[in-house]
């Protein structure tokens, strides 16, 4: 198992930084968008995992190097942003997650974001408080089984209600 970071999370943090630091936030967002364009092109071309890995090595790697250099250059300007600023938080996230964020380079099957996973668990997150009131442990287990079955069906394209 390898830890793979989520560029959608990094992108979101940089978008939030645009409000306080427009030039820096916009530059980061622009570079990150290039990564997503590369991934979209690979998906549309329906490339095999080995071809995706090769594409990432030639196209994504240079973008990642620019991002890392830019983050490093911004970090060399101490005191310009408070630790509570959105840009500081975005830069810290990118630095702390860097190894996980670049993990997708090593395997063409690893996505650059975890949006699909988060979408699939959203019903669980939304229902979590409601499940506190399932009535009993037995009802809670029954609800968990039903939700697992429904989400598994959706994942493989089976209509769970049929």
QUIMO-V167133 format. One record per residue. N is the residue number from 1. RES is the residue in three letters. PHI is phi in whole degrees, -180 to 180 (none if undefined). OMEGA is omega in whole degrees, -180 to 180 (none if undefined). BURIAL is # if it has 24 or more other ideal C-beta (glycine too) atoms within 12 Angstrom, else .. Layout:
n->{N:N}
res->{RES:RES}
phi->{PHI:PHI}
omega->{OMEGA:OMEGA}
burial->{BURIAL:BURIAL}
This chain:
n->{1:2:3:4:5:6:7:8:9:10:11:12:13:14:15:16:17:18:19:20:21:22:23:24:25:26:27:28:29:30:31:32:33:34:35:36:37:38:39:40:41:42:43:44:45:46:47:48:49:50:51:52:53:54:55:56:57:58:59:60:61:62:63:64:65:66:67:68:69:70:71:72:73:74:75:76:77:78:79:80:81:82:83:84:85:86:87:88:89:90:91:92:93:94:95:96:97:98:99:100:101:102:103:104:105:106:107:108:109:110:111:112:113:114:115:116:117:118:119:120:121:122:123:124:125:126:127:128:129:130:131:132:133:134:135:136:137:138:139:140:141:142:143:144:145:146:147:148:149:150:151:152:153:154:155:156:157:158:159:160:161:162}
res->{UNK:UNK:UNK:UNK:UNK:UNK:UNK:UNK:UNK:UNK:UNK:UNK:UNK:UNK:UNK:UNK:UNK:UNK:UNK:UNK:UNK:UNK:UNK:UNK:UNK:UNK:UNK:UNK:UNK:UNK:UNK:UNK:UNK:UNK:UNK:UNK:UNK:UNK:UNK:UNK:UNK:UNK:UNK:UNK:UNK:UNK:UNK:UNK:UNK:UNK:UNK:UNK:UNK:UNK:UNK:UNK:UNK:UNK:UNK:UNK:UNK:UNK:UNK:UNK:UNK:UNK:UNK:UNK:UNK:UNK:UNK:UNK:UNK:UNK:UNK:UNK:UNK:UNK:UNK:UNK:UNK:UNK:UNK:UNK:UNK:UNK:UNK:UNK:UNK:UNK:UNK:UNK:UNK:UNK:UNK:UNK:UNK:UNK:UNK:UNK:UNK:UNK:UNK:UNK:UNK:UNK:UNK:UNK:UNK:UNK:UNK:UNK:UNK:UNK:UNK:UNK:UNK:UNK:UNK:UNK:UNK:UNK:UNK:UNK:UNK:UNK:UNK:UNK:UNK:UNK:UNK:UNK:UNK:UNK:UNK:UNK:UNK:UNK:UNK:UNK:UNK:UNK:UNK:UNK:UNK:UNK:UNK:UNK:UNK:UNK:UNK:UNK:UNK:UNK:UNK:UNK:UNK:UNK:UNK:UNK:UNK:UNK}
phi->{none:-124:-87:-116:-81:-117:-70:-66:-67:-62:-61:-60:-64:-72:-63:-64:-71:-60:-60:-92:-133:-59:-66:-69:-62:-64:-63:-65:-60:-61:-65:-68:-60:-60:-62:-69:-64:-60:-65:-64:-61:-65:-67:-65:-81:52:-71:-70:-52:-65:-69:-64:-60:-65:-61:-64:-64:-88:-108:-78:-55:-63:-65:-62:-64:-64:-61:-63:-63:-67:-60:-61:-65:-69:-70:-80:-110:-64:82:-74:-128:-72:-66:-90:-71:-63:-67:-59:-65:-65:-63:-64:-60:-62:-64:-68:-102:-52:-60:-70:-67:-96:-60:-63:-65:-83:-152:-66:-88:-84:-75:-85:-146:-113:-59:-64:-64:-66:-63:-71:-98:-56:-59:-68:-64:-68:-82:-53:-67:-64:-71:-63:-115:-69:108:-164:-62:-62:-65:-62:-66:-64:-62:-62:-64:-65:-62:-63:-63:-62:-68:-64:-61:-59:-62:-102:81:-103:-71:-67:-80:-74}
omega->{176:176:177:-179:-176:179:176:177:179:179:180:180:179:176:177:-179:-178:-179:-177:-176:-172:-176:-177:180:180:179:179:180:180:179:-180:178:178:177:-179:176:178:-180:178:178:180:180:-180:179:-180:-179:174:-179:179:178:177:178:179:178:180:180:-177:-175:-177:-178:178:178:179:178:177:179:-178:179:-179:177:179:-179:178:180:179:179:-175:177:-178:179:177:179:179:-178:-180:180:178:179:179:180:179:179:-178:-180:-178:-176:-170:-178:178:-179:-179:-179:-179:179:-174:-176:-178:178:-177:179:180:177:-179:-178:-180:179:-179:177:-177:180:-180:179:178:-179:-180:-177:-173:-179:179:-177:176:-176:-180:177:179:178:-180:178:178:178:178:179:179:179:-179:179:179:179:-179:-178:177:178:180:-177:-178:174:177:178:-175:-178:177:none}
burial->{.:.:.:#:#:#:#:#:#:#:#:#:#:#:#:.:#:.:.:.:#:.:.:#:#:.:#:#:#:.:#:#:.:#:#:#:.:#:#:.:.:#:.:.:.:.:.:.:.:.:.:#:.:.:#:#:.:.:#:#:.:.:#:#:.:.:#:#:.:#:#:.:.:#:.:.:.:.:.:.:.:.:.:.:.:#:#:#:#:#:#:.:#:#:.:.:#:.:.:#:#:#:#:#:#:.:.:#:.:#:#:#:#:.:.:.:.:.:.:.:.:.:.:.:.:.:.:.:.:.:.:.:.:.:.:.:.:.:.:.:.:.:#:.:.:.:#:.:.:.:.:.:.:.:.:.:.:.:.:.:.:.}
